[in-house]
């Protein structure tokens, strides 16, 4: 893993609206993952989209665990 593959992503928890920052490893390519909110401990589903051409982070969709992303 290279340091330039790590991207800080800021957003708000879909449950409690607390501001959060997650470190995303773009070297993994596009993938889905779950992270817990640091404030309310609820599971957050993250859909991470990485460009196959540039390897850069294109988008992140965050939703509740029971949302279908």
mmCIF file of the N, C-alpha and C atoms, coordinates in Angstrom:
data_MODEL
# 
_entry.id   MODEL 
# 
loop_
_atom_site.group_PDB 
_atom_site.id 
_atom_site.type_symbol 
_atom_site.label_atom_id 
_atom_site.label_alt_id 
_atom_site.label_comp_id 
_atom_site.label_asym_id 
_atom_site.label_entity_id 
_atom_site.label_seq_id 
_atom_site.pdbx_PDB_ins_code 
_atom_site.Cartn_x 
_atom_site.Cartn_y 
_atom_site.Cartn_z 
_atom_site.occupancy 
_atom_site.B_iso_or_equiv 
_atom_site.pdbx_formal_charge 
_atom_site.auth_seq_id 
_atom_site.auth_comp_id 
_atom_site.auth_asym_id 
_atom_site.auth_atom_id 
_atom_site.pdbx_PDB_model_num 
ATOM 1   N N  . UNK A 1 1  ? 0.851   -1.182 0.000   1.00 0.00 ? 1  UNK A N  1 
ATOM 2   C CA . UNK A 1 1  ? 0.000   0.000  0.000   1.00 0.00 ? 1  UNK A CA 1 
ATOM 3   C C  . UNK A 1 1  ? 0.888   1.233  0.000   1.00 0.00 ? 1  UNK A C  1 
ATOM 4   N N  . UNK A 1 2  ? 0.620   2.153  -0.895  1.00 0.00 ? 2  UNK A N  1 
ATOM 5   C CA . UNK A 1 2  ? 1.370   3.388  -0.984  1.00 0.00 ? 2  UNK A CA 1 
ATOM 6   C C  . UNK A 1 2  ? 0.597   4.507  -0.308  1.00 0.00 ? 2  UNK A C  1 
ATOM 7   N N  . UNK A 1 3  ? 1.346   5.469  0.253   1.00 0.00 ? 3  UNK A N  1 
ATOM 8   C CA . UNK A 1 3  ? 0.691   6.587  0.940   1.00 0.00 ? 3  UNK A CA 1 
ATOM 9   C C  . UNK A 1 3  ? -0.195  7.401  0.008   1.00 0.00 ? 3  UNK A C  1 
ATOM 10  N N  . UNK A 1 4  ? 0.157   7.501  -1.288  1.00 0.00 ? 4  UNK A N  1 
ATOM 11  C CA . UNK A 1 4  ? -0.669  8.281  -2.211  1.00 0.00 ? 4  UNK A CA 1 
ATOM 12  C C  . UNK A 1 4  ? -1.981  7.569  -2.552  1.00 0.00 ? 4  UNK A C  1 
ATOM 13  N N  . UNK A 1 5  ? -2.112  6.304  -2.150  1.00 0.00 ? 5  UNK A N  1 
ATOM 14  C CA . UNK A 1 5  ? -3.353  5.555  -2.374  1.00 0.00 ? 5  UNK A CA 1 
ATOM 15  C C  . UNK A 1 5  ? -4.341  5.772  -1.230  1.00 0.00 ? 5  UNK A C  1 
ATOM 16  N N  . UNK A 1 6  ? -3.926  6.465  -0.173  1.00 0.00 ? 6  UNK A N  1 
ATOM 17  C CA . UNK A 1 6  ? -4.789  6.709  0.981   1.00 0.00 ? 6  UNK A CA 1 
ATOM 18  C C  . UNK A 1 6  ? -5.445  8.079  0.852   1.00 0.00 ? 6  UNK A C  1 
ATOM 19  N N  . UNK A 1 7  ? -6.773  8.098  0.981   1.00 0.00 ? 7  UNK A N  1 
ATOM 20  C CA . UNK A 1 7  ? -7.545  9.332  0.825   1.00 0.00 ? 7  UNK A CA 1 
ATOM 21  C C  . UNK A 1 7  ? -8.439  9.501  2.051   1.00 0.00 ? 7  UNK A C  1 
ATOM 22  N N  . UNK A 1 8  ? -8.399  10.691 2.659   1.00 0.00 ? 8  UNK A N  1 
ATOM 23  C CA . UNK A 1 8  ? -9.340  11.011 3.736   1.00 0.00 ? 8  UNK A CA 1 
ATOM 24  C C  . UNK A 1 8  ? -10.675 11.373 3.114   1.00 0.00 ? 8  UNK A C  1 
ATOM 25  N N  . UNK A 1 9  ? -11.746 10.787 3.628   1.00 0.00 ? 9  UNK A N  1 
ATOM 26  C CA . UNK A 1 9  ? -13.088 11.078 3.127   1.00 0.00 ? 9  UNK A CA 1 
ATOM 27  C C  . UNK A 1 9  ? -13.940 11.583 4.286   1.00 0.00 ? 9  UNK A C  1 
ATOM 28  N N  . UNK A 1 10 ? -14.447 12.807 4.163   1.00 0.00 ? 10 UNK A N  1 
ATOM 29  C CA . UNK A 1 10 ? -15.273 13.439 5.196   1.00 0.00 ? 10 UNK A CA 1 
ATOM 30  C C  . UNK A 1 10 ? -16.738 13.359 4.808   1.00 0.00 ? 10 UNK A C  1 
ATOM 31  N N  . UNK A 1 11 ? -17.592 12.982 5.745   1.00 0.00 ? 11 UNK A N  1 
ATOM 32  C CA . UNK A 1 11 ? -19.036 12.957 5.523   1.00 0.00 ? 11 UNK A CA 1 
ATOM 33  C C  . UNK A 1 11 ? -19.736 12.946 6.878   1.00 0.00 ? 11 UNK A C  1 
ATOM 34  N N  . UNK A 1 12 ? -21.053 12.842 6.875   1.00 0.00 ? 12 UNK A N  1 
ATOM 35  C CA . UNK A 1 12 ? -21.835 12.802 8.108   1.00 0.00 ? 12 UNK A CA 1 
ATOM 36  C C  . UNK A 1 12 ? -22.508 11.440 8.247   1.00 0.00 ? 12 UNK A C  1 
ATOM 37  N N  . UNK A 1 13 ? -22.584 10.956 9.464   1.00 0.00 ? 13 UNK A N  1 
ATOM 38  C CA . UNK A 1 13 ? -23.227 9.676  9.745   1.00 0.00 ? 13 UNK A CA 1 
ATOM 39  C C  . UNK A 1 13 ? -24.691 9.735  9.296   1.00 0.00 ? 13 UNK A C  1 
ATOM 40  N N  . UNK A 1 14 ? -25.154 8.724  8.548   1.00 0.00 ? 14 UNK A N  1 
ATOM 41  C CA . UNK A 1 14 ? -26.554 8.723  8.115   1.00 0.00 ? 14 UNK A CA 1 
ATOM 42  C C  . UNK A 1 14 ? -27.538 8.444  9.254   1.00 0.00 ? 14 UNK A C  1 
ATOM 43  N N  . UNK A 1 15 ? -27.047 8.074  10.422  1.00 0.00 ? 15 UNK A N  1 
ATOM 44  C CA . UNK A 1 15 ? -27.906 7.815  11.578  1.00 0.00 ? 15 UNK A CA 1 
ATOM 45  C C  . UNK A 1 15 ? -27.972 9.022  12.511  1.00 0.00 ? 15 UNK A C  1 
ATOM 46  N N  . UNK A 1 16 ? -26.813 9.483  13.001  1.00 0.00 ? 16 UNK A N  1 
ATOM 47  C CA . UNK A 1 16 ? -26.800 10.532 14.032  1.00 0.00 ? 16 UNK A CA 1 
ATOM 48  C C  . UNK A 1 16 ? -26.293 11.884 13.521  1.00 0.00 ? 16 UNK A C  1 
ATOM 49  N N  . UNK A 1 17 ? -25.878 11.949 12.248  1.00 0.00 ? 17 UNK A N  1 
ATOM 50  C CA . UNK A 1 17 ? -25.409 13.164 11.587  1.00 0.00 ? 17 UNK A CA 1 
ATOM 51  C C  . UNK A 1 17 ? -24.091 13.708 12.157  1.00 0.00 ? 17 UNK A C  1 
ATOM 52  N N  . UNK A 1 18 ? -23.344 12.893 12.895  1.00 0.00 ? 18 UNK A N  1 
ATOM 53  C CA . UNK A 1 18 ? -22.035 13.315 13.394  1.00 0.00 ? 18 UNK A CA 1 
ATOM 54  C C  . UNK A 1 18 ? -21.047 13.401 12.235  1.00 0.00 ? 18 UNK A C  1 
ATOM 55  N N  . UNK A 1 19 ? -20.172 14.404 12.257  1.00 0.00 ? 19 UNK A N  1 
ATOM 56  C CA . UNK A 1 19 ? -19.147 14.473 11.209  1.00 0.00 ? 19 UNK A CA 1 
ATOM 57  C C  . UNK A 1 19 ? -18.129 13.350 11.402  1.00 0.00 ? 19 UNK A C  1 
ATOM 58  N N  . UNK A 1 20 ? -17.763 12.688 10.297  1.00 0.00 ? 20 UNK A N  1 
ATOM 59  C CA . UNK A 1 20 ? -16.826 11.570 10.349  1.00 0.00 ? 20 UNK A CA 1 
ATOM 60  C C  . UNK A 1 20 ? -15.767 11.727 9.272   1.00 0.00 ? 20 UNK A C  1 
ATOM 61  N N  . UNK A 1 21 ? -14.621 11.133 9.499   1.00 0.00 ? 21 UNK A N  1 
ATOM 62  C CA . UNK A 1 21 ? -13.565 11.039 8.499   1.00 0.00 ? 21 UNK A CA 1 
ATOM 63  C C  . UNK A 1 21 ? -13.081 9.605  8.476   1.00 0.00 ? 21 UNK A C  1 
ATOM 64  N N  . UNK A 1 22 ? -13.100 8.991  7.302   1.00 0.00 ? 22 UNK A N  1 
ATOM 65  C CA . UNK A 1 22 ? -12.568 7.647  7.132   1.00 0.00 ? 22 UNK A CA 1 
ATOM 66  C C  . UNK A 1 22 ? -11.398 7.702  6.163   1.00 0.00 ? 22 UNK A C  1 
ATOM 67  N N  . UNK A 1 23 ? -10.425 6.846  6.380   1.00 0.00 ? 23 UNK A N  1 
ATOM 68  C CA . UNK A 1 23 ? -9.280  6.712  5.496   1.00 0.00 ? 23 UNK A CA 1 
ATOM 69  C C  . UNK A 1 23 ? -9.590  5.611  4.492   1.00 0.00 ? 23 UNK A C  1 
ATOM 70  N N  . UNK A 1 24 ? -9.591  5.952  3.210   1.00 0.00 ? 24 UNK A N  1 
ATOM 71  C CA . UNK A 1 24 ? -9.934  5.004  2.150   1.00 0.00 ? 24 UNK A CA 1 
ATOM 72  C C  . UNK A 1 24 ? -8.674  4.653  1.370   1.00 0.00 ? 24 UNK A C  1 
ATOM 73  N N  . UNK A 1 25 ? -8.460  3.359  1.193   1.00 0.00 ? 25 UNK A N  1 
ATOM 74  C CA . UNK A 1 25 ? -7.322  2.848  0.431   1.00 0.00 ? 25 UNK A CA 1 
ATOM 75  C C  . UNK A 1 25 ? -7.776  2.601  -1.002  1.00 0.00 ? 25 UNK A C  1 
ATOM 76  N N  . UNK A 1 26 ? -7.406  3.510  -1.916  1.00 0.00 ? 26 UNK A N  1 
ATOM 77  C CA . UNK A 1 26 ? -7.848  3.395  -3.299  1.00 0.00 ? 26 UNK A CA 1 
ATOM 78  C C  . UNK A 1 26 ? -7.134  2.272  -4.050  1.00 0.00 ? 26 UNK A C  1 
ATOM 79  N N  . UNK A 1 27 ? -6.055  1.726  -3.494  1.00 0.00 ? 27 UNK A N  1 
ATOM 80  C CA . UNK A 1 27 ? -5.352  0.628  -4.167  1.00 0.00 ? 27 UNK A CA 1 
ATOM 81  C C  . UNK A 1 27 ? -6.185  -0.643 -4.178  1.00 0.00 ? 27 UNK A C  1 
ATOM 82  N N  . UNK A 1 28 ? -7.262  -0.695 -3.375  1.00 0.00 ? 28 UNK A N  1 
ATOM 83  C CA . UNK A 1 28 ? -8.167  -1.843 -3.358  1.00 0.00 ? 28 UNK A CA 1 
ATOM 84  C C  . UNK A 1 28 ? -9.152  -1.808 -4.524  1.00 0.00 ? 28 UNK A C  1 
ATOM 85  N N  . UNK A 1 29 ? -9.202  -0.704 -5.261  1.00 0.00 ? 29 UNK A N  1 
ATOM 86  C CA . UNK A 1 29 ? -10.162 -0.564 -6.345  1.00 0.00 ? 29 UNK A CA 1 
ATOM 87  C C  . UNK A 1 29 ? -11.558 -0.307 -5.803  1.00 0.00 ? 29 UNK A C  1 
ATOM 88  N N  . UNK A 1 30 ? -12.548 -0.381 -6.676  1.00 0.00 ? 30 UNK A N  1 
ATOM 89  C CA . UNK A 1 30 ? -13.943 -0.176 -6.264  1.00 0.00 ? 30 UNK A CA 1 
ATOM 90  C C  . UNK A 1 30 ? -14.395 -1.339 -5.396  1.00 0.00 ? 30 UNK A C  1 
ATOM 91  N N  . UNK A 1 31 ? -15.093 -1.013 -4.309  1.00 0.00 ? 31 UNK A N  1 
ATOM 92  C CA . UNK A 1 31 ? -15.561 -2.057 -3.402  1.00 0.00 ? 31 UNK A CA 1 
ATOM 93  C C  . UNK A 1 31 ? -16.608 -1.496 -2.443  1.00 0.00 ? 31 UNK A C  1 
ATOM 94  N N  . UNK A 1 32 ? -17.307 -2.400 -1.781  1.00 0.00 ? 32 UNK A N  1 
ATOM 95  C CA . UNK A 1 32 ? -18.248 -2.048 -0.711  1.00 0.00 ? 32 UNK A CA 1 
ATOM 96  C C  . UNK A 1 32 ? -17.630 -2.464 0.607   1.00 0.00 ? 32 UNK A C  1 
ATOM 97  N N  . UNK A 1 33 ? -17.887 -1.668 1.626   1.00 0.00 ? 33 UNK A N  1 
ATOM 98  C CA . UNK A 1 33 ? -17.381 -1.992 2.955   1.00 0.00 ? 33 UNK A CA 1 
ATOM 99  C C  . UNK A 1 33 ? -18.335 -1.407 3.990   1.00 0.00 ? 33 UNK A C  1 
ATOM 100 N N  . UNK A 1 34 ? -18.183 -1.813 5.221   1.00 0.00 ? 34 UNK A N  1 
ATOM 101 C CA . UNK A 1 34 ? -18.983 -1.298 6.329   1.00 0.00 ? 34 UNK A CA 1 
ATOM 102 C C  . UNK A 1 34 ? -18.036 -0.781 7.385   1.00 0.00 ? 34 UNK A C  1 
ATOM 103 N N  . UNK A 1 35 ? -18.362 0.383  7.934   1.00 0.00 ? 35 UNK A N  1 
ATOM 104 C CA . UNK A 1 35 ? -17.609 0.991  9.023   1.00 0.00 ? 35 UNK A CA 1 
ATOM 105 C C  . UNK A 1 35 ? -18.602 1.414  10.084  1.00 0.00 ? 35 UNK A C  1 
ATOM 106 N N  . UNK A 1 36 ? -18.177 1.393  11.327  1.00 0.00 ? 36 UNK A N  1 
ATOM 107 C CA . UNK A 1 36 ? -19.040 1.834  12.419  1.00 0.00 ? 36 UNK A CA 1 
ATOM 108 C C  . UNK A 1 36 ? -18.838 3.322  12.679  1.00 0.00 ? 36 UNK A C  1 
ATOM 109 N N  . UNK A 1 37 ? -19.945 4.007  12.973  1.00 0.00 ? 37 UNK A N  1 
ATOM 110 C CA . UNK A 1 37 ? -19.881 5.417  13.351  1.00 0.00 ? 37 UNK A CA 1 
ATOM 111 C C  . UNK A 1 37 ? -19.107 5.525  14.666  1.00 0.00 ? 37 UNK A C  1 
ATOM 112 N N  . UNK A 1 38 ? -18.217 6.500  14.743  1.00 0.00 ? 38 UNK A N  1 
ATOM 113 C CA . UNK A 1 38 ? -17.406 6.680  15.950  1.00 0.00 ? 38 UNK A CA 1 
ATOM 114 C C  . UNK A 1 38 ? -18.229 7.251  17.106  1.00 0.00 ? 38 UNK A C  1 
ATOM 115 N N  . UNK A 1 39 ? -19.373 7.844  16.792  1.00 0.00 ? 39 UNK A N  1 
ATOM 116 C CA . UNK A 1 39 ? -20.214 8.455  17.817  1.00 0.00 ? 39 UNK A CA 1 
ATOM 117 C C  . UNK A 1 39 ? -21.318 7.508  18.300  1.00 0.00 ? 39 UNK A C  1 
ATOM 118 N N  . UNK A 1 40 ? -22.135 6.981  17.365  1.00 0.00 ? 40 UNK A N  1 
ATOM 119 C CA . UNK A 1 40 ? -23.300 6.180  17.770  1.00 0.00 ? 40 UNK A CA 1 
ATOM 120 C C  . UNK A 1 40 ? -23.103 4.675  17.553  1.00 0.00 ? 40 UNK A C  1 
ATOM 121 N N  . UNK A 1 41 ? -21.973 4.287  16.958  1.00 0.00 ? 41 UNK A N  1 
ATOM 122 C CA . UNK A 1 41 ? -21.608 2.877  16.723  1.00 0.00 ? 41 UNK A CA 1 
ATOM 123 C C  . UNK A 1 41 ? -22.496 2.157  15.704  1.00 0.00 ? 41 UNK A C  1 
ATOM 124 N N  . UNK A 1 42 ? -23.319 2.877  14.984  1.00 0.00 ? 42 UNK A N  1 
ATOM 125 C CA . UNK A 1 42 ? -24.178 2.249  13.973  1.00 0.00 ? 42 UNK A CA 1 
ATOM 126 C C  . UNK A 1 42 ? -23.340 1.843  12.761  1.00 0.00 ? 42 UNK A C  1 
ATOM 127 N N  . UNK A 1 43 ? -23.709 0.741  12.091  1.00 0.00 ? 43 UNK A N  1 
ATOM 128 C CA . UNK A 1 43 ? -22.957 0.300  10.915  1.00 0.00 ? 43 UNK A CA 1 
ATOM 129 C C  . UNK A 1 43 ? -23.329 1.133  9.686   1.00 0.00 ? 43 UNK A C  1 
ATOM 130 N N  . UNK A 1 44 ? -22.314 1.660  9.011   1.00 0.00 ? 44 UNK A N  1 
ATOM 131 C CA . UNK A 1 44 ? -22.507 2.488  7.823   1.00 0.00 ? 44 UNK A CA 1 
ATOM 132 C C  . UNK A 1 44 ? -21.968 1.728  6.624   1.00 0.00 ? 44 UNK A C  1 
ATOM 133 N N  . UNK A 1 45 ? -22.800 1.606  5.601   1.00 0.00 ? 45 UNK A N  1 
ATOM 134 C CA . UNK A 1 45 ? -22.375 0.955  4.366   1.00 0.00 ? 45 UNK A CA 1 
ATOM 135 C C  . UNK A 1 45 ? -21.724 2.006  3.468   1.00 0.00 ? 45 UNK A C  1 
ATOM 136 N N  . UNK A 1 46 ? -20.520 1.701  2.975   1.00 0.00 ? 46 UNK A N  1 
ATOM 137 C CA . UNK A 1 46 ? -19.809 2.602  2.075   1.00 0.00 ? 46 UNK A CA 1 
ATOM 138 C C  . UNK A 1 46 ? -19.594 1.903  0.741   1.00 0.00 ? 46 UNK A C  1 
ATOM 139 N N  . UNK A 1 47 ? -20.029 2.544  -0.329  1.00 0.00 ? 47 UNK A N  1 
ATOM 140 C CA . UNK A 1 47 ? -19.766 2.052  -1.678  1.00 0.00 ? 47 UNK A CA 1 
ATOM 141 C C  . UNK A 1 47 ? -18.681 2.965  -2.251  1.00 0.00 ? 47 UNK A C  1 
ATOM 142 N N  . UNK A 1 48 ? -17.496 2.404  -2.463  1.00 0.00 ? 48 UNK A N  1 
ATOM 143 C CA . UNK A 1 48 ? -16.338 3.171  -2.892  1.00 0.00 ? 48 UNK A CA 1 
ATOM 144 C C  . UNK A 1 48 ? -16.095 2.897  -4.373  1.00 0.00 ? 48 UNK A C  1 
ATOM 145 N N  . UNK A 1 49 ? -16.083 3.972  -5.160  1.00 0.00 ? 49 UNK A N  1 
ATOM 146 C CA . UNK A 1 49 ? -15.876 3.867  -6.602  1.00 0.00 ? 49 UNK A CA 1 
ATOM 147 C C  . UNK A 1 49 ? -14.525 4.503  -6.937  1.00 0.00 ? 49 UNK A C  1 
ATOM 148 N N  . UNK A 1 50 ? -13.618 3.669  -7.483  1.00 0.00 ? 50 UNK A N  1 
ATOM 149 C CA . UNK A 1 50 ? -12.287 4.113  -7.868  1.00 0.00 ? 50 UNK A CA 1 
ATOM 150 C C  . UNK A 1 50 ? -12.180 3.999  -9.387  1.00 0.00 ? 50 UNK A C  1 
ATOM 151 N N  . UNK A 1 51 ? -11.646 5.033  -10.018 1.00 0.00 ? 51 UNK A N  1 
ATOM 152 C CA . UNK A 1 51 ? -11.483 5.021  -11.472 1.00 0.00 ? 51 UNK A CA 1 
ATOM 153 C C  . UNK A 1 51 ? -10.509 3.923  -11.879 1.00 0.00 ? 51 UNK A C  1 
ATOM 154 N N  . UNK A 1 52 ? -10.924 3.044  -12.808 1.00 0.00 ? 52 UNK A N  1 
ATOM 155 C CA . UNK A 1 52 ? -10.012 1.992  -13.266 1.00 0.00 ? 52 UNK A CA 1 
ATOM 156 C C  . UNK A 1 52 ? -8.880  2.552  -14.140 1.00 0.00 ? 52 UNK A C  1 
ATOM 157 N N  . UNK A 1 53 ? -9.065  3.757  -14.659 1.00 0.00 ? 53 UNK A N  1 
ATOM 158 C CA . UNK A 1 53 ? -8.060  4.360  -15.529 1.00 0.00 ? 53 UNK A CA 1 
ATOM 159 C C  . UNK A 1 53 ? -6.998  5.097  -14.715 1.00 0.00 ? 53 UNK A C  1 
ATOM 160 N N  . UNK A 1 54 ? -7.451  5.980  -13.810 1.00 0.00 ? 54 UNK A N  1 
ATOM 161 C CA . UNK A 1 54 ? -6.511  6.817  -13.052 1.00 0.00 ? 54 UNK A CA 1 
ATOM 162 C C  . UNK A 1 54 ? -6.171  6.255  -11.687 1.00 0.00 ? 54 UNK A C  1 
ATOM 163 N N  . UNK A 1 55 ? -7.025  5.382  -11.144 1.00 0.00 ? 55 UNK A N  1 
ATOM 164 C CA . UNK A 1 55 ? -6.803  4.862  -9.795  1.00 0.00 ? 55 UNK A CA 1 
ATOM 165 C C  . UNK A 1 55 ? -7.185  5.844  -8.706  1.00 0.00 ? 55 UNK A C  1 
ATOM 166 N N  . UNK A 1 56 ? -7.819  6.953  -9.096  1.00 0.00 ? 56 UNK A N  1 
ATOM 167 C CA . UNK A 1 56 ? -8.235  7.966  -8.130  1.00 0.00 ? 56 UNK A CA 1 
ATOM 168 C C  . UNK A 1 56 ? -9.660  7.715  -7.670  1.00 0.00 ? 56 UNK A C  1 
ATOM 169 N N  . UNK A 1 57 ? -9.975  8.215  -6.489  1.00 0.00 ? 57 UNK A N  1 
ATOM 170 C CA . UNK A 1 57 ? -11.307 8.072  -5.917  1.00 0.00 ? 57 UNK A CA 1 
ATOM 171 C C  . UNK A 1 57 ? -12.301 8.889  -6.734  1.00 0.00 ? 57 UNK A C  1 
ATOM 172 N N  . UNK A 1 58 ? -13.307 8.217  -7.310  1.00 0.00 ? 58 UNK A N  1 
ATOM 173 C CA . UNK A 1 58 ? -14.345 8.908  -8.087  1.00 0.00 ? 58 UNK A CA 1 
ATOM 174 C C  . UNK A 1 58 ? -15.481 9.355  -7.184  1.00 0.00 ? 58 UNK A C  1 
ATOM 175 N N  . UNK A 1 59 ? -15.965 8.440  -6.339  1.00 0.00 ? 59 UNK A N  1 
ATOM 176 C CA . UNK A 1 59 ? -17.078 8.794  -5.464  1.00 0.00 ? 59 UNK A CA 1 
ATOM 177 C C  . UNK A 1 59 ? -17.196 7.804  -4.321  1.00 0.00 ? 59 UNK A C  1 
ATOM 178 N N  . UNK A 1 60 ? -17.903 8.247  -3.296  1.00 0.00 ? 60 UNK A N  1 
ATOM 179 C CA . UNK A 1 60 ? -18.234 7.401  -2.154  1.00 0.00 ? 60 UNK A CA 1 
ATOM 180 C C  . UNK A 1 60 ? -19.704 7.627  -1.847  1.00 0.00 ? 60 UNK A C  1 
ATOM 181 N N  . UNK A 1 61 ? -20.448 6.550  -1.741  1.00 0.00 ? 61 UNK A N  1 
ATOM 182 C CA . UNK A 1 61 ? -21.852 6.627  -1.351  1.00 0.00 ? 61 UNK A CA 1 
ATOM 183 C C  . UNK A 1 61 ? -21.957 6.001  0.034   1.00 0.00 ? 61 UNK A C  1 
ATOM 184 N N  . UNK A 1 62 ? -22.478 6.757  0.981   1.00 0.00 ? 62 UNK A N  1 
ATOM 185 C CA . UNK A 1 62 ? -22.637 6.269  2.345   1.00 0.00 ? 62 UNK A CA 1 
ATOM 186 C C  . UNK A 1 62 ? -24.116 6.122  2.656   1.00 0.00 ? 62 UNK A C  1 
ATOM 187 N N  . UNK A 1 63 ? -24.480 5.027  3.283   1.00 0.00 ? 63 UNK A N  1 
ATOM 188 C CA . UNK A 1 63 ? -25.864 4.794  3.631   1.00 0.00 ? 63 UNK A CA 1 
ATOM 189 C C  . UNK A 1 63 ? -26.006 3.963  4.884   1.00 0.00 ? 63 UNK A C  1 
ATOM 190 N N  . UNK A 1 64 ? -27.225 3.875  5.335   1.00 0.00 ? 64 UNK A N  1 
ATOM 191 C CA . UNK A 1 64 ? -27.518 3.022  6.486   1.00 0.00 ? 64 UNK A CA 1 
ATOM 192 C C  . UNK A 1 64 ? -27.283 1.574  6.111   1.00 0.00 ? 64 UNK A C  1 
ATOM 193 N N  . UNK A 1 65 ? -27.064 0.737  7.092   1.00 0.00 ? 65 UNK A N  1 
ATOM 194 C CA . UNK A 1 65 ? -26.771 -0.673 6.863   1.00 0.00 ? 65 UNK A CA 1 
ATOM 195 C C  . UNK A 1 65 ? -27.893 -1.372 6.104   1.00 0.00 ? 65 UNK A C  1 
ATOM 196 N N  . UNK A 1 66 ? -29.146 -0.952 6.330   1.00 0.00 ? 66 UNK A N  1 
ATOM 197 C CA . UNK A 1 66 ? -30.270 -1.608 5.670   1.00 0.00 ? 66 UNK A CA 1 
ATOM 198 C C  . UNK A 1 66 ? -30.627 -0.960 4.318   1.00 0.00 ? 66 UNK A C  1 
ATOM 199 N N  . UNK A 1 67 ? -29.908 0.100  3.911   1.00 0.00 ? 67 UNK A N  1 
ATOM 200 C CA . UNK A 1 67 ? -30.095 0.676  2.571   1.00 0.00 ? 67 UNK A CA 1 
ATOM 201 C C  . UNK A 1 67 ? -29.462 -0.255 1.558   1.00 0.00 ? 67 UNK A C  1 
ATOM 202 N N  . UNK A 1 68 ? -30.006 -0.285 0.371   1.00 0.00 ? 68 UNK A N  1 
ATOM 203 C CA . UNK A 1 68 ? -29.427 -1.087 -0.704  1.00 0.00 ? 68 UNK A CA 1 
ATOM 204 C C  . UNK A 1 68 ? -28.663 -0.141 -1.603  1.00 0.00 ? 68 UNK A C  1 
ATOM 205 N N  . UNK A 1 69 ? -27.335 -0.238 -1.567  1.00 0.00 ? 69 UNK A N  1 
ATOM 206 C CA . UNK A 1 69 ? -26.502 0.640  -2.403  1.00 0.00 ? 69 UNK A CA 1 
ATOM 207 C C  . UNK A 1 69 ? -26.027 -0.109 -3.612  1.00 0.00 ? 69 UNK A C  1 
# 
